[in-house]
Every structure is written in structure tokens, then in C-alpha cells.
């Protein structure tokens, strides 16, 4: 007997339709799976055999052939356990349902017949909806992330026995109720609120500008100045994620297997901080299954690289392309996958090996050659892609212990950031650009026009700092963001002057 069951495969964060074909014929007992299965699928034979028997269902002791069609696509992972088991049970008559060909099945089985949570269900369901699948059965452990997808009926399955009872009409499963995404303010932990950062007014202002325009930022200062704390506070002032942004982030985290099953969706903007010993593959993504790396896991959020010169230079150079394009292509033997990588790069570093160069309170012990050798670990092209450079010096004892001074909380800063982002959304309506940092060359020419006085100032800075064309455009983008924070339609002289001020480290350190 022959049966055909619909399922889905996953390539990157996009799903594609598959059909599980089961053929049960007389002959010596044998169980074959064909159609380019990986090791996890080949091993599913024993899981499926035990799951069916332990569910008190009949397993055919005949010649069994399973084909995963189309046969020229590589199939990976244990998500085909459930559709294969259903296909076999249809052949043996354990499942009798005339509409079985209209349903789609995804899931892994345990030996006792219960289902197990699988990775990538959210992108699979989104793809299923666009591909015309109407009814999908998934493991109960994936129910929360599936509840945010409307326009498709999804059933949570606890066990194979429960699924058979539902399909035969003896005991029905309730479909997952759709949950509406409500925009909520991120809960700001005490340690990650700007109100607890003493002093550092210039650094806080730079952080606000960076968050408002989605700009990359570097902090340079001695150890203990508060660079890491400032970086960890940035998510608290970033604009609240929209539903579409949350879905994009959740898809990536679901594929990577790090999605919180209880939440079902990523509510807060990601903050990723890989160690300086991380490899290029861990940063960009890859491996046997071409999984997303740190830059994709930071999509729509922050990628924080602490002590930047300590990272391998070749690893850092892999950031150049995704910083420009907002996407990373991971090419491996069996597949080539595109992952989104629209992240805000936040970095920190010491100005010299001992960390005290330029400090007002500490003496530097490094020679000029040691400082140049330390800074040469970072390439000019990478530095060009960082919009703001800000010096962070240590705070005095009086600033640190002051009880009368009240620092501005993150929520107040976020309100200004949200207003600036709203102006940018209106400005770029109908385009793919979301913020000032991602403006194209044409958009820079259109929205970053300067008066004669400002043009002369930019020309002087360009010549004095020996800036590149990329740095020139990035100064204009930052000036545009500062104007948006002030609610101004045009870029004024003071806006441009402040933007140039965030590039003075080019002159101090890199020339």
C-alpha cells in the first residue's frame, strides 16, 4: 500500500514543501529511507519503530520504503519522525482519515511515542502559510511560538497515540489559540539602566545618538571607566521592537535552538557579547547545517565586542560585508544560506596596552611603538564603518559617591529615541531603509543637504582628519540623526559640528 503525507523542510530561515511517500509491500522485513536523508533521519527508523509499538499501534513487519520527495534536496534533522510515522500508520490502516493528504506534520518522536520540541517551527509555519498549507500538526513543546502565527490552523500534539485518536475522530485536539502581539516596554534591570551610570555625560549623549540612528559606536578608555556597563545599557534605550521585527529575530533564534519555549517569541532586542576568542564561523555562522552566527543572532539588536583589539584580526574582517549589506551569506558543501544581519555594532577598547593613554588620572607606561603596534591590530576599513568614536575616562570619587545628583533614566532617553526613529520611518516610507545609518548614497544626497557654512566646516574636517569618502557620508548620517533628535527638518551647523566631534579620534589615534 502507498501513502503520501505533507511536511516541510528548512533551509536557513525559509521552509519548503516536502512529501513523505510510504510504500509497504510483502517481503522480508526491511526499513529503508531514501531521498538524501542525513544521519538524524536515518536513525529515525528505530525511534519510529519503538514509538509506534509503545503507543499500542501496529508496526508492519514487511518491506518498508520511505521516500522524502523531492529527492534532490538534502534533508536534515529529526523533524520528519512524525510525518513518517503517520505515513506508515495510514498504510497499515491504523489511521483512517479521508482528508489526511490535506494535513501537514512536523515533529520528533521519543521512544515512548511522545513528541519532542524541535527547532525552526516558527519559520516553518510562516513558510507553510505562504505555501498554501492550511492545517499543521506540531509538537506541543512548540505551541507558544506557533501561537503568534495567524491565517493557519495549528494543532499541538502530545503523543502519537493522541494524534491517531484525533485523526480517527475519537478524541479531538484543540487547535492553538492565536495570541496578539502587544507592544510592551522592556523591563529594564537595575544594572542596565542609565540612571545608575554616574557621570559620563558625553558618552551617554553619544549612546543616545547611536541608538536614535542605528549607528555603530566605539568607546575608548582605561580599564574600569564603565565602558561595558554603558554598552549593556544600550538595549534599554533602543526603540521598542515591532511585531515584524520580533518575528524576524524569533525565526533566527528558533533555527539556532535558543528560543525560550515559554515565551514563544523574542520580546526584547537581542544583546550578544561573544568572547574575544570566538572564531569566524561562530561569528558569521556555519557548521555542517549552516546555522546562524552571532551577527545574525544580534539581528535588530546589539552586537557588543569588548576589548576589540584582542579579537583575531581575520575574524573582525568578516564583519565588513554584513555591516554594509545587512545580510550574511553562509556557504557550505550542501547549501548556501542567507541570514539577516541588521545589527548595531558596539565596541570598546583600551587606548594602549596598559590602558592609560590619554587618561586624566593615570599615567601611561607604554612607548609610542607599543601604542602603534596595539592600534594596528584594527584595520582602517573596519574603523571606517564605525560611525561614532567616544572617549570614556574614569569618574572621580566625588562623582561616584554623589547622592544629590540625579542621573537621567533610560525610559526618558528612549522617548527621545522613539521620536527620532518615528521621523526616520516617515522619511523613508516606501523604501527598505529603516534608520539613518542605513541610508543609501542617493538618500544621503537627498536628506543631508548642508548650507554654505556647514559645507565649509565639513571640508576643513575632511582635509584635516584625512577622512575617506565612507567617513564623509557617515558624518552626514550622524548629523542627520542629531537633527532628528532636535526635531529639526534641516541639518544645522551645530548638528554637523557635533557629528564631526565624534570622529576626532581619527585624528588622535589613527593618523
Steps between C-alpha positions, in 0.01 A plus 500: 500500500617854424433821698613860463528747787593869481778650708751785481877534478714789619783678318638784708188683622283404203283190475420295192231239433580129516301180458564183702417201282457167680482164322419179692542176304537129564852377547768457760470761780708800402477875566663735247492881484611665175502857370833641627436456875766595753611282793224629731236392248660161439499435874132591516414144393561370851324793666194456279490121547511531881258796507236310301532181705500685835189688390318164471481536123585246231844523342515316165759222493530529122720673245471874574629774270482869588580765238548866588402686184639686319798267523765750383477724810703423813278430803627557851385457858243292688194703393389222262432238770133592533412514127682170435314331786166636374574380146570146628188496716287604204643205304416254780147637546560631852412848376182536296442857390392603151656847540840376616662626179397858587684505832865583570705334774821611674661347806747273676393186687631350821522122544181503710304677225494849650607797291808714559553869434685571173689803371376730226123458542425874469669548159349167388148619585552838334619321186213250526248784497658659192519162325129435548504246784182537704531254790824410677570260788805585715645383836332647807835644612490744205146623571596838644706616203230372262229701677619827340434380143150563366340393173580133559357231732761340724445203732735421791570127526606338828546147372457275200208325670321832552556595135357169373194545720446850361539396136259209552248735664484326838665773709557843347791735571425867553686727253743758632334832579651799327669754728520867403840664524478795733775760499638514852774698664803283566559438866825675581712322759651719769852436374409595143341842545685820418380656825757285680791615283674781684638786292603418141269764348689508171490122467127488582431764237694298242303188597174689450606618155613149406172344616289764324660440162612138529865603478803292590699637793840447661598589857866561581617534855700352788397185689222553752364816334157339448515408129339158545225636724419772248479241222266277700269797556452564126212250449303691764488811276453332161155534339247237603488218246207480261323169441672453164841560657419260784401231249827544308705463818291208625545309174878521532500401867260214427727360228800535731318311776529773764138621504332499840214250464296672774509842337460374145629827357792738555354811663819694563770604260788251510828585669780266393847522650728223366836441670813631328611142430196439278567366151394638163251213459343570840471869411366473145326162519566164343572145604358186342146644495601862429346632821481875571795661677526777757447780248168346392395424858554874563264594212288805593708532816854558626825315432748599771869427450688577821875567478489511120877471432506165683286339228669320215545748215377255234188441709431874524541547125201269444283778644568739214256354247200449733551849647448642151237260361304401811508134393750216527526215249615172654620262230573136582536173309129420473340842524533876481287690748429872542446621856395857590762697693363849567673563830642796688872445560622622840867460581737596777876506531789634701702777332827312560630171644504632858168679441593841640598701194310830504365448852474806724568304817736218401845497345567302182805274507495406131746617235384655174590184306301283742195723459523494118548123499193459723282724284623339178303188598194682363476569129408837350206358299343358815548826690343687209179303559467622859307827501573637847821489704462617860755531776397360837722603792474387860268684737624678814419386853266794550306417180478136596370561852285807433151450647342827393553465125216324319596322180250483215320161479499287186126543441540876460780451249297238315212743454729736308644208303151380406404847376816520288437153356139597420631788288730261317222248436289777348796626295582160352143381452471274195870403505699222665693748714401492867737748662753769414800268532368290209446789258615443144726747318201648318312542826800674660506748212124555533459527877840626621535831318721763662513879487819678391638546853449133586646390168819695572526343846468149357761577237747616765440187710532273196839649418630528857404146604585345161159333493375252242188539287325246723586701812369815326161337442487359851557846649203625299286209622588570863427871449161405355427295814601786732265730308220244540558490877462880502189477284655704221416456132844613379851424621642806673857606568493379863366159395785451256757625750387244756510222239856596404590501869424130512774445237781689672647170616593443137744786535618412848555127460500392139703759310 
